[in-house]
């Protein structure tokens, strides 16, 4: 990292989560120059879903947004249509 590059700060909520046999890497982070938190969820195919507009005011709010997506849309929300068909979702 050079002096011009901002530091990436990961939340303690960053973790690998398994839901109904589906594994997701959940990253919640911000940079040292921007106070807004970003939610990034990567599925087992490497597909990312990023929620950053608007950025979250706190890391716990980003985690709650992840929980809300799971509760309302289920794991399908983290797969594209091709991946959903492949998995039979």
C-alpha distance (Angstrom), angle and dihedral (degrees) to the residues before:
residue distance angle dihedral
X1 . . .
X2 3.79 . .
X3 3.78 125.4 .
X4 3.83 89.9 -101.4
X5 3.80 94.7 55.6
X6 3.80 117.0 87.6
X7 3.79 119.6 -124.0
X8 3.81 115.8 -110.0
X9 3.80 112.0 -132.0
X10 3.80 116.6 -159.6
X11 3.79 121.7 -152.9
X12 3.78 123.0 -126.0
X13 3.82 84.7 -117.1
X14 3.82 90.4 69.6
X15 3.80 106.0 113.2
X16 3.79 148.8 127.2
X17 3.79 111.6 -92.6
X18 3.81 129.5 -165.3
X19 3.80 117.2 -156.8
X20 3.81 119.0 177.9
X21 3.81 89.9 -23.3
X22 3.81 94.4 -48.3
X23 3.80 116.6 120.6
X24 3.79 121.6 -146.4
X25 3.78 132.0 178.7
X26 3.80 105.6 -140.9
X27 3.79 114.4 -163.9
X28 3.77 123.2 -176.2
X29 3.77 113.3 -175.9
X30 3.78 148.1 144.6
X31 3.76 135.5 -166.2
X32 3.76 127.7 -111.3
X33 3.82 89.9 -112.1
X34 3.83 99.2 46.0
X35 3.82 123.1 54.6
X36 3.83 94.0 -158.0
X37 3.81 118.2 104.7
X38 3.81 122.1 -134.9
X39 3.81 126.4 -149.8
X40 3.80 115.8 -147.0
X41 3.81 123.0 178.8
X42 3.81 121.0 -172.9
X43 3.81 120.9 -168.3
X44 3.81 126.8 -151.3
X45 3.82 90.9 -89.4
X46 3.81 90.8 58.2
X47 3.80 94.1 -108.7
X48 3.80 113.1 147.1
X49 3.77 128.9 -146.8
X50 3.80 110.6 -167.5
X51 3.79 126.1 -170.1
X52 3.77 111.0 -167.1
X53 3.78 107.4 127.9
X54 2.89 104.8 114.7
X55 3.79 98.1 12.2
X56 3.78 116.5 -127.7
X57 3.81 118.2 -102.3
X58 3.80 91.2 -138.5
X59 3.78 138.9 17.7
X60 3.80 91.6 -119.6
X61 3.81 88.8 57.3
X62 3.80 89.8 54.0
X63 3.82 90.0 50.1
X64 3.81 90.7 49.6
X65 3.81 89.2 51.3
X66 3.82 88.6 54.7
X67 3.81 90.5 50.1
X68 3.81 90.8 48.3
X69 3.81 92.0 52.3
X70 3.80 90.6 50.8
X71 3.81 92.0 46.6
X72 3.81 95.8 46.8
X73 3.82 103.5 32.3
X74 3.80 105.0 17.4
X75 3.79 124.7 -145.2
X76 3.83 90.9 -43.7
X77 3.80 87.8 80.0
X78 3.80 90.3 71.1
X79 3.81 97.0 51.7
X80 3.79 130.7 70.3
X81 3.81 119.8 -128.1
X82 3.81 94.6 -94.1
X83 3.80 91.5 51.6
X84 3.81 91.2 46.2
X85 3.82 90.4 54.7
X86 3.81 91.3 46.4
X87 3.81 90.1 52.8
X88 3.79 95.2 40.5
X89 3.80 94.3 -119.1
